[in-house]
Every structure is written in structure tokens, then in C-alpha cells.
Amino acid sequence: MKNNKLRNATVFTLLSILYPVYLFSTKDPDTIATISILLALFFPLVGVIYGLNVQEKKFKWAIVIINLVVLGIFSNFALSIFF
């Protein structure tokens, strides 16, 4: 990828998917630290910001939508752990 903005958005999109999947699938919900849950919610937000900086419209909105879906799914998991 020649475009740095697209590469950064792709990296954070992958991080926003892989880190929470690893976190919630390998650890018991009672043992997950609060900072780990906040990181799992922080990566999709950063992915949305990087996604909005991409110049190509089809990649921009695809990356933003993927990150928002991931944020919604893992926000549900995080809220169920907290409450």
C-alpha cells in the first residue's frame, strides 16, 4: 500500500477486530482488567478517525462502518462485563 493513510486505517481496523476477539475469547470475563477493556474500545475509535482521513471514498466508508460495527459489538460485551 502506497497510501500511508489507508495503511494506518487498515492497521487500526485489524487491531480493533483482533485485540477484542483475543481478549474476550481467551480470558475469563471476571479476570479482564479495566484498562484492557478500555483499550478494546479505544482501538475502534482510533480506527474511525484514521478511516475518516482516507481519501478514497469506498475505502473510507467501508473502514468507518467496520470500525463502528466492531465498536458496537464490543461495547455490548464491555457493558455486560461491567454491569
N, CA and C atoms as an extended XYZ file, in Angstrom:
249
Properties=species:S:1:pos:R:3:atomname:S:1:resname:S:1:resid:I:1 pbc="F F F"
N         0.838       -1.176        0.000 N   MET     1
C         0.000        0.000        0.000 CA  MET     1
C         0.883        1.239        0.000 C   MET     1
N         0.697        2.059       -0.989 N   LYS     2
C         1.478        3.286       -1.065 CA  LYS     2
C         0.890        4.385       -0.192 C   LYS     2
N        -0.388        4.331        0.013 N   ASN     3
C        -1.069        5.384        0.750 CA  ASN     3
C        -0.930        5.138        2.258 C   ASN     3
N        -0.205        6.018        2.946 N   ASN     4
C         0.005        5.854        4.386 CA  ASN     4
C        -1.291        5.953        5.175 C   ASN     4
N        -2.192        6.825        4.764 N   LYS     5
C        -3.457        6.973        5.489 CA  LYS     5
C        -4.293        5.701        5.396 C   LYS     5
N        -4.300        5.095        4.216 N   LEU     6
C        -5.041        3.849        4.040 CA  LEU     6
C        -4.392        2.725        4.843 C   LEU     6
N        -3.067        2.689        4.856 N   ARG     7
C        -2.359        1.665        5.627 CA  ARG     7
C        -2.635        1.813        7.124 C   ARG     7
N        -2.573        3.034        7.634 N   ASN     8
C        -2.846        3.263        9.056 CA  ASN     8
C        -4.280        2.881        9.414 C   ASN     8
N        -5.217        3.235        8.556 N   ALA     9
C        -6.616        2.890        8.815 CA  ALA     9
C        -6.816        1.379        8.797 C   ALA     9
N        -6.143        0.700        7.880 N   THR    10
C        -6.250       -0.755        7.802 CA  THR    10
C        -5.645       -1.421        9.031 C   THR    10
N        -4.498       -0.919        9.476 N   VAL    11
C        -3.844       -1.487       10.660 CA  VAL    11
C        -4.736       -1.326       11.889 C   VAL    11
N        -5.306       -0.155       12.079 N   PHE    12
C        -6.149        0.036       13.258 CA  PHE    12
C        -7.475       -0.705       13.139 C   PHE    12
N        -7.957       -0.919       11.928 N   THR    13
C        -9.155       -1.733       11.762 CA  THR    13
C        -8.865       -3.177       12.153 C   THR    13
N        -7.718       -3.685       11.723 N   LEU    14
C        -7.341       -5.043       12.120 CA  LEU    14
C        -7.116       -5.145       13.624 C   LEU    14
N        -6.473       -4.133       14.203 N   LEU    15
C        -6.280       -4.126       15.657 CA  LEU    15
C        -7.614       -4.072       16.391 C   LEU    15
N        -8.544       -3.288       15.863 N   SER    16
C        -9.836       -3.152       16.536 CA  SER    16
C       -10.641       -4.440       16.470 C   SER    16
N       -10.339       -5.297       15.508 N   ILE    17
C       -11.022       -6.587       15.420 CA  ILE    17
C       -10.277       -7.656       16.218 C   ILE    17
N        -8.970       -7.744       16.019 N   LEU    18
C        -8.200       -8.850       16.587 CA  LEU    18
C        -7.989       -8.745       18.094 C   LEU    18
N        -7.719       -7.555       18.611 N   TYR    19
C        -7.450       -7.436       20.042 CA  TYR    19
C        -8.663       -7.802       20.897 C   TYR    19
N        -9.848       -7.267       20.627 N   PRO    20
C       -11.003       -7.676       21.448 CA  PRO    20
C       -11.372       -9.149       21.275 C   PRO    20
N       -11.213       -9.674       20.055 N   VAL    21
C       -11.506      -11.097       19.857 CA  VAL    21
C       -10.568      -11.937       20.714 C   VAL    21
N        -9.286      -11.595       20.705 N   TYR    22
C        -8.323      -12.294       21.558 CA  TYR    22
C        -8.687      -12.119       23.032 C   TYR    22
N        -8.985      -10.909       23.417 N   LEU    23
C        -9.240      -10.605       24.825 CA  LEU    23
C       -10.460      -11.347       25.361 C   LEU    23
N       -11.564      -11.271       24.636 N   PHE    24
C       -12.808      -11.842       25.135 CA  PHE    24
C       -12.914      -13.346       24.906 C   PHE    24
N       -12.096      -13.902       24.008 N   SER    25
C       -12.186      -15.342       23.763 CA  SER    25
C       -11.193      -16.149       24.590 C   SER    25
N       -10.114      -15.540       25.059 N   THR    26
C        -9.106      -16.306       25.788 CA  THR    26
C        -9.140      -16.089       27.293 C   THR    26
N        -9.815      -15.072       27.757 N   LYS    27
C        -9.800      -14.773       29.188 CA  LYS    27
C       -11.204      -14.886       29.773 C   LYS    27
N       -11.240      -15.226       31.033 N   ASP    28
C       -12.497      -15.261       31.769 CA  ASP    28
C       -12.965      -13.816       31.977 C   ASP    28
N       -14.234      -13.509       31.743 N   PRO    29
C       -14.690      -12.116       31.866 CA  PRO    29
C       -14.419      -11.476       33.223 C   PRO    29
N       -14.364      -12.272       34.272 N   ASP    30
C       -14.106      -11.699       35.596 CA  ASP    30
C       -12.653      -11.303       35.793 C   ASP    30
N       -11.747      -11.850       34.978 N   THR    31
C       -10.321      -11.574       35.159 CA  THR    31
C        -9.785      -10.510       34.211 C   THR    31
N       -10.621       -9.975       33.346 N   ILE    32
C       -10.161       -8.963       32.389 CA  ILE    32
C       -10.019       -7.626       33.110 C   ILE    32
N        -8.855       -7.019       32.966 N   ALA    33
C        -8.593       -5.730       33.612 CA  ALA    33
C        -9.373       -4.620       32.910 C   ALA    33
N        -9.685       -3.588       33.649 N   THR    34
C       -10.435       -2.452       33.107 CA  THR    34
C        -9.672       -1.772       31.982 C   THR    34
N        -8.360       -1.652       32.128 N   ILE    35
C        -7.574       -0.991       31.084 CA  ILE    35
C        -7.607       -1.793       29.786 C   ILE    35
N        -7.678       -3.111       29.875 N   SER    36
C        -7.771       -3.942       28.674 CA  SER    36
C        -9.100       -3.732       27.962 C   SER    36
N       -10.161       -3.590       28.733 N   ILE    37
C       -11.473       -3.326       28.131 CA  ILE    37
C       -11.490       -1.945       27.485 C   ILE    37
N       -10.896       -0.973       28.146 N   LEU    38
C       -10.841        0.373       27.568 CA  LEU    38
C       -10.005        0.392       26.293 C   LEU    38
N        -8.919       -0.369       26.263 N   LEU    39
C        -8.124       -0.477       25.036 CA  LEU    39
C        -8.929       -1.127       23.918 C   LEU    39
N        -9.715       -2.146       24.271 N   ALA    40
C       -10.545       -2.815       23.272 CA  ALA    40
C       -11.587       -1.866       22.694 C   ALA    40
N       -12.003       -0.874       23.459 N   LEU    41
C       -12.952        0.122       22.957 CA  LEU    41
C       -12.250        1.307       22.308 C   LEU    41
N       -10.992        1.522       22.643 N   PHE    42
C       -10.234        2.652       22.111 CA  PHE    42
C        -9.786        2.401       20.670 C   PHE    42
N        -9.379        1.163       20.357 N   PHE    43
C        -8.891        0.856       19.012 CA  PHE    43
C        -9.926        1.145       17.920 C   PHE    43
N       -11.211        0.762       18.074 N   PRO    44
C       -12.175        1.111       17.022 CA  PRO    44
C       -12.387        2.621       16.866 C   PRO    44
N       -12.307        3.364       17.964 N   LEU    45
C       -12.447        4.823       17.853 CA  LEU    45
C       -11.301        5.423       17.049 C   LEU    45
N       -10.095        4.953       17.309 N   VAL    46
C        -8.942        5.432       16.543 CA  VAL    46
C        -9.057        4.972       15.093 C   VAL    46
N        -9.568        3.761       14.886 N   GLY    47
C        -9.784        3.271       13.527 CA  GLY    47
C       -10.770        4.126       12.753 C   GLY    47
N       -11.810        4.614       13.426 N   VAL    48
C       -12.776        5.514       12.774 CA  VAL    48
C       -12.093        6.822       12.390 C   VAL    48
N       -11.273        7.350       13.284 N   ILE    49
C       -10.579        8.611       12.997 CA  ILE    49
C        -9.638        8.445       11.813 C   ILE    49
N        -8.845        7.370       11.825 N   TYR    50
C        -7.955        7.120       10.691 CA  TYR    50
C        -8.754        6.830        9.425 C   TYR    50
N        -9.876        6.137        9.558 N   GLY    51
C       -10.704        5.838        8.394 CA  GLY    51
C       -11.281        7.086        7.751 C   GLY    51
N       -11.627        8.071        8.561 N   LEU    52
C       -12.162        9.318        8.006 CA  LEU    52
C       -11.101       10.130        7.275 C   LEU    52
N        -9.827        9.840        7.513 N   ASN    53
C        -8.749       10.551        6.826 CA  ASN    53
C        -8.380        9.940        5.482 C   ASN    53
N        -8.906        8.765        5.159 N   VAL    54
C        -8.606        8.109        3.888 CA  VAL    54
C        -9.261        8.899        2.763 C   VAL    54
N        -8.537        9.067        1.660 N   GLN    55
C        -9.031        9.881        0.553 CA  GLN    55
C       -10.063        9.153       -0.317 C   GLN    55
N        -9.864        7.863       -0.556 N   GLU    56
C       -10.761        7.116       -1.439 CA  GLU    56
C       -12.071        6.814       -0.716 C   GLU    56
N       -13.168        7.211       -1.332 N   LYS    57
C       -14.471        7.149       -0.666 CA  LYS    57
C       -14.901        5.727       -0.338 C   LYS    57
N       -14.660        4.762       -1.244 N   LYS    58
C       -15.125        3.398       -0.972 CA  LYS    58
C       -14.380        2.783        0.204 C   LYS    58
N       -13.084        3.053        0.316 N   PHE    59
C       -12.328        2.545        1.458 CA  PHE    59
C       -12.683        3.304        2.726 C   PHE    59
N       -12.880        4.613        2.581 N   LYS    60
C       -13.181        5.451        3.745 CA  LYS    60
C       -14.413        4.948        4.479 C   LYS    60
N       -15.509        4.803        3.771 N   TRP    61
C       -16.757        4.446        4.431 CA  TRP    61
C       -16.797        2.982        4.824 C   TRP    61
N       -16.111        2.125        4.085 N   ALA    62
C       -16.041        0.714        4.476 CA  ALA    62
C       -15.292        0.565        5.795 C   ALA    62
N       -14.170        1.255        5.926 N   ILE    63
C       -13.374        1.176        7.150 CA  ILE    63
C       -14.130        1.790        8.324 C   ILE    63
N       -14.784        2.915        8.099 N   VAL    64
C       -15.541        3.563        9.174 CA  VAL    64
C       -16.690        2.669        9.638 C   VAL    64
N       -17.417        2.076        8.712 N   ILE    65
C       -18.547        1.212        9.077 CA  ILE    65
C       -18.072       -0.030        9.817 C   ILE    65
N       -16.978       -0.637        9.349 N   ILE    66
C       -16.436       -1.816       10.035 CA  ILE    66
C       -16.061       -1.466       11.465 C   ILE    66
N       -15.382       -0.343       11.650 N   ASN    67
C       -14.966        0.053       12.996 CA  ASN    67
C       -16.159        0.383       13.886 C   ASN    67
N       -17.182        0.996       13.338 N   LEU    68
C       -18.369        1.298       14.143 CA  LEU    68
C       -19.120        0.031       14.542 C   LEU    68
N       -19.173       -0.943       13.644 N   VAL    69
C       -19.812       -2.221       13.976 CA  VAL    69
C       -19.025       -2.934       15.072 C   VAL    69
N       -17.699       -2.945       14.927 N   VAL    70
C       -16.850       -3.572       15.949 CA  VAL    70
C       -17.016       -2.852       17.281 C   VAL    70
N       -17.061       -1.533       17.256 N   LEU    71
C       -17.257       -0.762       18.484 CA  LEU    71
C       -18.594       -1.103       19.138 C   LEU    71
N       -19.638       -1.219       18.345 N   GLY    72
C       -20.946       -1.569       18.893 CA  GLY    72
C       -20.977       -2.955       19.505 C   GLY    72
N       -20.371       -3.918       18.827 N   ILE    73
C       -20.367       -5.297       19.334 CA  ILE    73
C       -19.594       -5.389       20.638 C   ILE    73
N       -18.397       -4.823       20.658 N   PHE    74
C       -17.571       -4.979       21.849 CA  PHE    74
C       -17.962       -4.017       22.966 C   PHE    74
N       -18.695       -2.970       22.649 N   SER    75
C       -19.276       -2.147       23.713 CA  SER    75
C       -20.322       -2.950       24.475 C   SER    75
N       -21.074       -3.752       23.737 N   ASN    76
C       -22.056       -4.623       24.373 CA  ASN    76
C       -21.370       -5.613       25.315 C   ASN    76
N       -20.274       -6.228       24.858 N   PHE    77
C       -19.522       -7.146       25.719 CA  PHE    77
C       -18.969       -6.428       26.940 C   PHE    77
N       -18.415       -5.238       26.723 N   ALA    78
C       -17.811       -4.494       27.834 CA  ALA    78
C       -18.865       -4.101       28.862 C   ALA    78
N       -20.019       -3.662       28.401 N   LEU    79
C       -21.080       -3.290       29.340 CA  LEU    79
C       -21.599       -4.492       30.112 C   LEU    79
N       -21.644       -5.644       29.462 N   SER    80
C       -22.093       -6.840       30.182 CA  SER    80
C       -21.067       -7.282       31.221 C   SER    80
N       -19.796       -6.998       30.986 N   ILE    81
C       -18.768       -7.330       31.976 CA  ILE    81
C       -18.830       -6.356       33.142 C   ILE    81
N       -18.999       -5.064       32.848 N   PHE    82
C       -19.027       -4.066       33.910 CA  PHE    82
C       -20.281       -4.158       34.773 C   PHE    82
N       -21.412       -4.476       34.161 N   PHE    83
C       -22.675       -4.466       34.908 CA  PHE    83
C       -23.224       -5.830       34.924 C   PHE    83
